[in-house]
Amino acid sequence: MSSLWMWILLACAAAYATKIIGYLVPAAWLQHRLVTQISGVLTVALLAALVAMNTFSGDDGLSFDARVGALLAAAVALLLRAPFIVVVLVGAAAAAGLRLLGVQ
């Protein structure tokens, strides 16, 4: 068995152990007001960090390309209270249009 497969199996075991530990947390802890507030804020923060990393990261540092325009177009659609699928389609269309115009 190669070293790669050992790391894959170790990652699977860690993910499974994390899931089992989550089931073992007492329900009273999860219903606490502070835990509810932190989990809501943490979810939004992690999603924002994921969007920022995928939008502005390039091969060698920061990158400003069609993804930035797509993010801005999607943000405008969100401000106009468009449905989620419309926001996604506006972002995709903006990225495609900018790439068609030569913005890499």
GITA-V182941 format. One record per pair of residues at least 12 apart in sequence whose ideal C-beta (glycine too) atoms are under 7 Angstrom apart, sorted by the first residue. I is the first residue (numbers start at 1). J is the second residue. Records with the same first field share a line. If there is no record, write none. Layout:
I = J + J
This chain:
55 = 67 + 68 + 71
65 = 103 + 104
66 = 95 + 98 + 99 + 103 + 104
67 = 95
69 = 94 + 95 + 98 + 103
70 = 91 + 94 + 95
71 = 91
73 = 90 + 91 + 94
74 = 87 + 90 + 91
77 = 90
